[in-house]
Amino acid sequence: MSGLEQVWKHSWPSLDLLCEYLLENEQLFKNKVVLELGCGVACVPSILLARLEAKKVYCTDKSISLGNAEQNLKANLSLEQLERVEIQELDWNLTEKTKNWLETVDQLDYIVGSDIFFDPITFEPLINTVKCIFDKFPKAEFVFSYQNRDSDWSIEHLLQEHKLEARLIRKSDREHSLQLGVIMTSFDQSYYIGIEGGATRSRYVLFNKNGEIVGTEDSDGLNCLLVGVEGTADRIANHSRLLVDKYGVTLPVKALGMGLAGAESADFNSKVVEYMKNEHNDISDTVFLTSDSVAAVAANFPVEKGGIVLICGTGSAARLLTPDGSVHCAGGWGHLISDGGSAYWIAIRAIQQYFNITDGLKTSNYSLEALEKSIFEHFKITDKLQMLDILYNNDNLKASIASFCEKLAKTAEYDELAAECFYQAGVVLAEHVGALARHLESEQRKEINVLAIGSVFRSWDLIKNGFKAALSSQREMETVKLFESVHSPAFGAAVLATKSGNVEWNHNVEDVETINKTLLDVVKLNCR
């Protein structure tokens, strides 16, 4: 028996690489129908897929190996798992027999194989078999791993002949030079993925060539600074595969843009993008990462015009995206350093005012009665000493204090002390805008677009006088337009990804300036 005829007796070096991919993407293969080519005696991918709750697994090879394969399956799978595995003879040289068998198969989502590109003599019959399967199941994908034994070996001409595409997913240099790839039917398609990654929730959005939403996929929050470079990229890649699978789209997409909370460091962002390209190269032709705040600007203002996003909820931050694509920051460093003008800032300022006045450290011409009543009712206390437990024995201090802002806003409608806190918040928020405006050219400062995001802007009537007063000292500033968000940061992230990769995207989405209903206010300053 020749060496070529005995390869089925062994497991080969690239097996681990394929199995790692299956484990990483467990949810992708759950309830799917998968066919393993060249299972050999080990049939490890088939065993793993059955354990990962694949709906059906076809374990295929020449008849000589199938007896041993069956014994191995029985030794490693439960009876329930075995019911979802079918052993099938599949000789790559017998195309007509393969076609006849495929007539009995109703569904097939994936093909897998490890080290089945082991000798050039097998390349043509193997690709012919894959093409035969794709003819019936054109949306199926063939995920394979192999050891790079000879740099002159190639299947490119066979792929071109059958109008198939191959994409490298990743390389691995362990004891051998290994590669993981995917082969699929060639489709003329244009899709784009945008991701809005927040601390508590993340949303993945699939867009078509016109900028219309094809579908979405929600997941847990993603704090990229906590999970690190690899954790961020791995989660993004895995959920992106789930997204396109959910809506019947084949990877790669034209561009993938990520707008993630905390993605402020250019160095960190470039490392995530590089890792994506090296370890998840099947996802997208172009990959781009920025912060969710910058993505929000790109979602709502033309990139060539830029704009400012002013975020003011529990915390606060301001970011400027300039027409040349550069990003500038003001605030956003957390409640211990900044968060000026935020719900937390307003609420804690009111509480401080109350303590300072009752202690005699400051005086006021206004009554404390309304402010005291609001504080006591909201925090359910009867004495200011009870406030200390809330301030110094609270694992969720920031959110707890910020929650008082909503009640305080109602009090501010008739109480001067409370109203002063909102006025000063307007001053601080205007200072953020003024700080960022210094990065603009003189002509660009005359009219500035600001995207206002966050719950504090629901109290704009209480804030705007302080906001306008603070900006009046900006000599070159004539008009500030504040807009509410229409499009999600996920869309903006996708837009920025296409720009970074010079990818054409003829989306038909309006600039918020053309949608009057999104205009929160126009602040006219003294024109000079």
LINWOCOR-V161750 format. One line per field, one symbol per residue. ss: DSSP state (H for helix, E for strand, - for the rest). phi: phi as a letter, one per 20 degrees, with the letter a starting at -180 (. if undefined). psi: psi as a letter, one per 20 degrees, with the letter a starting at -180 (. if undefined). A space follows every 10 residues. Layout:
ss=???
phi=???
psi=???
This chain:
ss=---HHHHHH- ----HHHHHH HHHH-HHHH- --EEEE---- ---HHHHHHH H----EEEEE E-HHHHHHHH HHHHHH--HH HH--EEEEE- ----HHHHHH HH-------E EEEE-----H HHHHHHHHHH HHHHHH---- EEEEEEE--- -----HHHHH H--EEEEEEE EEE---EEEE EEEEE----- -EEEEEE--- EEEEEEE--- --EEEEEEEE ---HHHHHHH HHHHHHHHHH HHHHHH---- --E-EEEEEE -----HHHHH HHHHHHHHH- ---E--EEEE EHHHHHHHHH ------EEEE EE---EEEEE E-----EEEE E--------- --HHHHHHHH HHHHHHHH-- --------HH HHHHHHHHH- ---HHHHHHH HH----HHHH HH-HHHHHHH HH---HHHHH HHHHHHHHHH HHHHHHH--- -HHHH-EEEE EEE-HHHHHH HHHHHHHHHH H-------EE EEEE----HH HHHHHHHHHH ---------- -HHH-HHHEE EEEE----
phi=.fffedffec ddgegfffff ffffdgffef mddcdeelfm eflfgfffff femffbcedc afffefffff fffffccfff fffedcebfb efedffffff fffeeebbdb dcacleedbg feffffffff fffffecfef cdebcbefeb fefbdgffff fdldcccfea dbdefcedcd bbdbffcecc cbdccdddfd bccdcddefe nefeacbebf fceffeenff fffffgffff ffffffdmde feefbcdddd fneeefffff fffffgfedc fffbfccbcb fffffffffd cggfdmrddd dbcgdbaccd degenfccdb mndnffdcmf nfffffffff ffgfffffen fcdbedfegf ffgfffffel ccbfffffff fdcbfcggff ffffffffff fffcdfffff ffgfffffff ffffffffee fgffffcdec eecpffffdg feefffffff ffeffeedcc dddefddfgf ffffgfffff dlefbefddf fffedgfeff aceedffc
psi=prhhijhiiq qrhighgghg ggghlghhip jrpqppplhb hglghggghh hjkqgppooq aqhhihghgg ghghiiqrhg hhhjpppppo piimghhggg hhhiphpphq qqqpkimiph higghghhgg hgghhhmhiq qopqqqpnhp iipqjghhgg hjlqqqppgr qonchroqqp rpprqpqnqo qqpqpoorhh qqppppqaij jqphrrpqar qnnhhgirgg gggggggghh ghghhhjkqp qqrhqpppnp pimhphgggh hggggghhil iigqhppqpa qhghhhghhi qphiharppo pncgaqqpqp orhjiqpqqp akjrihgdkp irggggghgg ggggggghij hqqqiqqigg ggggggggjl riqhhihhhh hjloilgghg ghhihghhhh hihiphgghh ghghghgghh hgghghhiiq qghhigoppp oopqhhiikh hihhghgggh iiiohipgpo ppqqpgqqhg ghggghghgh jlppolqmpq phhinhiiog qooprop.
